[in-house]
Amino acid sequence: MLHTKRRGLSVGNLAVHLVFLCWCAVVLVPLALILSVSLSDENLIFTNGYSLLPQGFTLSAYQYIFSGSSPLLSAYGVTVFVTVMTTFLHLLVTSMLAYPLSRPELKYRRALSFYVTFPLLFGGGLVPWYLVLTQLLHLKNSVWALVVPYVVSSTYTLLMRNFFSTVPRSLIEAARIDGARELRILFTIVMPLAKPILATIGLFVAVFIWNDWYTCSLLIDDIHKFNLSFLLQTIMNNLQYIAGNPMMQGAVKYVPGEGARMAMCVLAIGPIILCYPFLQKYFQKGLTFGAVKE
């Protein structure tokens, strides 16, 4: 009987592994194809089609992207700046808002928590949001227009508040007895203990900002301030028109169209893929602590 159970368990594990292997193949094959096209010769791509192995290995697409005449390099710089700055400010502001909400001695704590929760139920809409950013804050065509709207989030504030509430109260009271003020307690005691939730929220925010093209499409008109996602979408939408325009055919000959688009995809997903393994260990702990505590 025990042998049968062990055999059934092994068969079940094998089936699970096969499912995950198939899923990994479904995910990795398109990535390998994108990398191969970005390293292939443009003429061979149009002649032979896509291939999992590079055809006529060349770095011309990457050379074009990192050349001074290409807007792709500036878009990459804008994306890196916006992602890093937004993630840093989001974690800073959210933690400074969530910490007092997690302290039971805060006066009007329930009212302030309701004020944070209310935007989850009712939003002002796109028009007021746009008017505040353009008419009140005057952020039209500014890189900060991609940062300011996402400095704080009600959802992540509540998650971080729930995590901060799990910090032993004795630690905070001991720090207060030693003369530490609230900001010092937050940054020297609470924040080091909150690495799991900070890493989890930070990665979620970074991935969202890195892939965000919608905000740029609404608030940015200057091509030199486009982020990578919006520029990639613009190129993909307009490349066919540019190639079919007789007045621009001469310029297109020197622009690696398919290779540049795929190279941009590689550069767009590269940093996130590299960051994910270092933060993965915090995911389960951060999400469970932040989600189950009242």
N, C-alpha and C positions, 0 to 999 in steps of 0.2 A: 504493500500500500504506500509506504514511504517512498519507495523507488518510483512508483507511478507519479506521485506528487512532484518529486524532484524532476522527473522527465517532463511532466507537463509544464513546470515552472521554466525549465530550460527552453522548451519550445515556445512558450510565451515570450520569454526574453529575446529569443532569436527573432520572433515576428516583430517585436517592438523595434529592435535594432535595424531590421530590414526596412521598416517604415521610415525611420529617421534617416537611414542612408539614402533612401529614395528622395526624401524631402531635401536633404543636403544637396543631392545632385540637381534637383529642380532649381535650387537657389544658386548653386555655384556655377552651373553651366552658363547661364546668361552673363554672369560676371566675367567668366573666362572668355566668352565671346566678345564682350565689350573691350577687355584688355587686349585681345588679339587684334581687333579692328583698329584700335588706337595705335598699334605698333606696325600696321601693315601699310604697304604702298597704296596710294589713292587710286592709281590706274588699275592695279590688280584687284582692288575691291570691286570696282565697277565691272571688270571683265569676268572675274571668277565668283563673285559673291562673297558672302561672309564665310569665315572658317575659324575653327577653334585654335588653329595654329597661325601665327603671323605669316603673311605673304609678302615677301620682299621687305624684310625687317628694316624699319626706319623710325627715327625719332622726330621726323619733320613736324608732326602734329604738336608735340610737346614744345619743340623749338618755336613754333608759331605762337603758342599760348604764352610762353614766357618772353616773347620779343617785346620790345618797347612800343611797337606800333599796334599791338593788339589790346582791345579793351578787356580781354579775358583776364589778364594779369591784375588789372585794377579791380575787377569784379571779385577775384579771388582774395585780394587784400581787404576789400570791403567786407566780404563774408567772414573772414577770420576775425577782423576787428569787431564786427557786430556780434558775432557768436560769443567771443571771449568776454566782451564788455557786458553784454546782456546777461550771460550766465553768472558772472561775478556780482553784478548789481542785484540780480534776482535773488541769489542766495543771501546776500547781505541784507537787503530790505525785507525779504520774507522772514528771515530768522529774527530780525529786530522787531518785527510785528508779531511773530508767533510766540516769542519768548514771554512777553508780558501777558498775553492771552492764556498762557499755560499756568500762570501763577494764580492760585486761589485768593491771594490777598489783594489782587488788583480790584480797585473800585469800578463798578459798572462793567465788569468783565463780560457778563452775559449780553449786555446791550452792544458792546463792541464786537462780540462774536457774531451777533445777529447782523451787524453792519457789514462784516466780512462775508457772511453767508448769503446775504441778500442778492449780490450780483450773480450768484449761481442760479437763482430762480428767475430773475428779471434783468434784462440788459437794456441799455439805452438805444441800441441800434447802430447801424453803420453811419448814418448821416450825422448824428451828434458826435460820434467818435471822430469822424473825419473833420468836422468843424472845430472841435477842440484842438486837434493836432495842427491844423493849417491856419485857423483864424486866431485862436487864443495863444497857442504856443509857438506859432510861426515856424513850424518844422518842415514845411513843404520843401522838397529837394535838399533835405539835410540828412546826413547819415544817421543822426540821432533820432530821426523819425522811425528808424527800424529798431531802435533800442528802447525808447521811452514807453511805448505801449505795452511792453512785456516785462517791465521792471518788477511787477508784483502780480501774484495770482491768488485768487481766493482758494482754489483747490489745494495748491501746494502750501498755502498758509495754514490751512486746517490740518493737513497731513503733518506738517512740521510742529504745529501746536500739540497734536496728540503725541508725537514722539518726545517733545520736551517735557510733557507731563509725566513721562516714565522715569525721568531723572530723579534719583533719590532726594527727597527734600532735605535730608540731613546734610548732604554736601553743600547745598545752597545756604542753609542756616549756618554751617560752620564757616563758610567763606564770609558771610556777613558779620559774624562775631569777630573774625580776624580783621575786619575793616574794609573788606572789598566792596566796591560799589557794583551796581547792577551791570554796567557795561563790561567791567572786568570779569564778573561772574559768567556773563554770557560768552565772552571770547576765550577765556582761559579754562573754564570748567565745562560749561554746557556744550559749546561747539565741538571740542575734541571728542566728546562722547557721542555726538550726533553725526559722525562721519558716514554711517550707512545711509541715513535719510538725505544728507547733503549730497552724497555721490549719486544717489538715485534720482533726486530731483534735478541735480545739475546736468546729468546726462539727458534726461527727458527734455529739459529746456534747450540744451545745446543742439540736440537732434532737430527739434522743432524750428529753432531759429536758423539753423544751417540749411534746412530745406524750404524755408518760407519764401515764397515768391509773391504771394498775394499782397502783402503790405507794401512791397516795393512797387508793384504795379499801380497802386493807388496814390502813393506819395512821392515817388521819384520819377522825374522826367529826364534827368541828366544821365547819359549813357555811362559816364565815368563814375557814377555813384550806384550803378546797378549792382545787385548782389549776384552771386554765381547762379543760383537757381533761376532767377528771372531772366538773366542774360542767356542761359542755356535754352530756356523755353522760347525766348525771342528768336534765337538763331534757328531753332528747330522749326519754328513757324514760318520764318522768312527765307530760309535757305533755298527752298524750291523756287520761290519767286525771283530771288537774286540770280540763280543759275539760269532761269529762263528769260532774263532781261538782256537783250542784246547790248545795251549800253554798259552793262556791268560784267559781261562775260570775260573781258580781258583781265579784270581784277580777280575774278573767281578762280582763274587758272592757277594763281599763286596762293590760294587759300585751301588748305586741306579740309574740305567740308565734313565728310563722314568721319575721318580720323580725328578732327578737332572736336567734334561733338562727343565722340566716345572718350577722347582724352579728358574732356571736361567732366564726363561722368566718373571716370576713374579718380580724378582729383577731387570731385565732390564727395564721393563716398569714402575716400581713403582715410581722412582724419577720424571719422566716426568709427570706422572699422578698427583702427589702431587704438582708439580710446576705450572701446567697449570691453576688451578682455581685462583691462586693469580695474574696471569698475564693476564687473559682473558679480564679484563676490559679495558686494554690498546690496545687491538687488533684493534678494529674499528677505534679509533682515530688515532693510529699510522699509520695504512695502508692508510687511506684516506688522512691524511696530507702529507704523504710521496709520494703519488702516483699522486695527482692531481695538485700539484704546479709545475710551470715551473722554 
